[in-house]
Amino acid sequence: MQRRQMMQAGGVLALGSVLQPAFAHHGWSSFDQDRPIYLEGRAVAVTWRNPHAELVLEVPDGLRVPADLAGRELPKQTATVDGAALLAKAVVPTRGDRRWTIELAPMFRLGLWRVPEIRVGQTLSALGFTFLGEKGDALLRVEYLFLEGKAYGLRSSPA
């Protein structure tokens, strides 16, 4: 009987370790999608691997939404996203963090968009979403990435 209980406990632990990443990962619903945040700066760390690329962006003091942001041309994507409305509503964060974790799309989707691998020291800008009320980590989930003069829509695949 003791051996059976140990095996059951081991199975629960193994199942828990398999499910852990799924519970730890957050979908779009965790983010305040009514308040698009604009960030720009220099990549100081980059992780270019599955499940999705991430980087740490160092933003300058006095960050402002660029005057031309609302008029930027956006690529069409398969998801229904009103990109023009998001650009028009964009704000900079109220919190004063100088470094933000930037969560990009899964690697497969970055490949479909042909996003070049971002390197440490590279400058970029992004529009995305933070947690409601900007609570928790300084994390931005990217909807649109602006890199080397090109815009990428990261919610879904190119249309």
C-alpha positions in Angstrom: 0.0 0.0 0.0 2.8 2.4 0.8 4.4 1.9 -2.6 1.1 2.6 -4.3 0.6 5.9 -2.4 4.2 6.9 -3.3 3.5 6.2 -7.0 0.3 8.2 -6.9 2.1 11.1 -5.2 4.9 10.9 -7.8 2.3 11.0 -10.6 0.7 14.0 -9.1 4.1 15.8 -8.8 5.0 14.8 -12.4 1.6 16.0 -13.6 2.0 19.3 -11.7 5.5 19.9 -13.2 4.0 19.3 -16.7 1.1 21.7 -16.1 3.1 24.3 -14.2 4.2 26.3 -17.4 0.6 26.4 -18.6 -0.6 27.9 -15.3 2.3 30.3 -15.2 1.8 31.6 -18.7 -0.6 34.4 -19.3 -2.9 35.0 -22.2 -4.1 38.3 -23.6 -7.0 38.4 -21.0 -4.5 39.2 -18.2 -3.7 42.6 -19.9 -5.5 45.9 -19.9 -6.4 46.0 -23.6 -8.3 49.3 -23.3 -5.2 51.2 -22.5 -2.4 50.7 -25.1 1.0 51.7 -23.9 3.8 53.0 -26.0 7.4 52.3 -25.2 10.7 53.0 -27.0 14.3 52.5 -26.1 17.3 50.3 -26.4 17.4 46.5 -25.9 19.7 45.7 -23.0 19.0 42.0 -22.9 17.4 39.7 -25.5 16.0 36.1 -25.2 15.3 34.9 -28.7 13.7 31.4 -28.2 10.5 29.6 -27.5 7.9 29.9 -26.1 8.2 33.6 -27.2 11.0 36.1 -27.6 11.5 38.5 -24.8 13.8 41.5 -24.2 14.5 44.1 -21.6 14.0 47.6 -23.0 15.7 50.5 -21.3 13.5 53.6 -21.9 14.7 57.2 -21.8 13.6 59.7 -19.2 10.8 61.9 -20.4 9.3 59.3 -22.8 6.5 60.7 -24.9 4.1 59.3 -27.5 5.5 60.4 -30.9 3.4 63.0 -32.7 3.3 60.8 -35.8 2.2 57.6 -34.0 -1.5 57.8 -34.8 -0.7 58.2 -38.5 1.7 55.2 -38.9 0.8 52.6 -41.4 0.1 49.2 -39.9 0.3 45.8 -41.5 -2.9 43.7 -41.9 -3.1 40.6 -39.8 -5.5 37.7 -39.5 -6.8 38.8 -36.1 -9.4 41.5 -36.0 -7.5 44.4 -34.4 -8.3 48.0 -34.8 -4.7 49.2 -35.0 -5.5 52.7 -35.9 -7.7 53.1 -32.8 -4.9 51.6 -30.6 -2.4 54.0 -32.0 -4.7 57.0 -31.5 -5.3 56.0 -27.8 -1.7 55.2 -27.0 -0.2 56.6 -23.8 3.1 56.2 -22.0 3.1 54.4 -18.7 2.4 56.3 -15.5 5.0 54.2 -13.6 8.6 55.4 -13.7 10.4 52.1 -14.5 13.4 52.7 -16.7 13.6 49.0 -17.7 10.7 47.0 -19.1 10.3 43.4 -20.0 9.0 43.2 -23.5 7.1 40.0 -24.4 6.9 39.4 -28.2 5.0 36.8 -30.1 5.9 33.1 -30.3 8.9 32.3 -32.4 6.8 30.7 -35.1 4.7 33.9 -35.6 7.8 36.1 -35.6 9.1 33.9 -38.4 5.9 34.4 -40.4 6.3 38.1 -40.0 10.0 37.8 -40.8 11.0 39.9 -37.8 14.7 40.1 -37.7 16.4 38.9 -34.5 16.7 41.8 -32.2 20.2 42.4 -30.8 21.4 44.0 -27.6 21.9 47.7 -28.2 19.3 47.9 -30.9 16.7 50.6 -30.6 13.0 49.9 -31.2 9.5 50.9 -30.1 6.4 48.9 -29.3 2.8 49.4 -28.6 1.2 46.9 -26.3 -0.5 46.2 -23.0 0.4 46.0 -19.3 -1.5 44.5 -16.4 -4.6 46.4 -15.3 -3.6 49.5 -13.4 0.1 48.9 -14.3 0.3 46.7 -11.3 2.9 43.9 -10.9 6.0 43.7 -13.1 7.0 46.3 -15.6 5.9 44.0 -18.5 4.6 45.0 -21.9 2.9 42.4 -24.1 3.4 43.7 -27.6 0.6 44.2 -30.1 2.7 46.2 -32.7 6.5 46.3 -32.9 8.3 49.1 -34.8 11.8 48.0 -35.8 14.2 49.4 -38.4 11.5 51.5 -40.0 9.0 48.6 -40.3 5.8 47.8 -38.3 4.9 44.2 -37.3 1.5 43.1 -36.0 2.1 40.4 -33.4 -1.4 39.4 -32.3 -1.7 37.0 -35.2 -0.3 36.0 -38.6 0.1 38.3 -41.5 -3.0 38.6 -43.7 
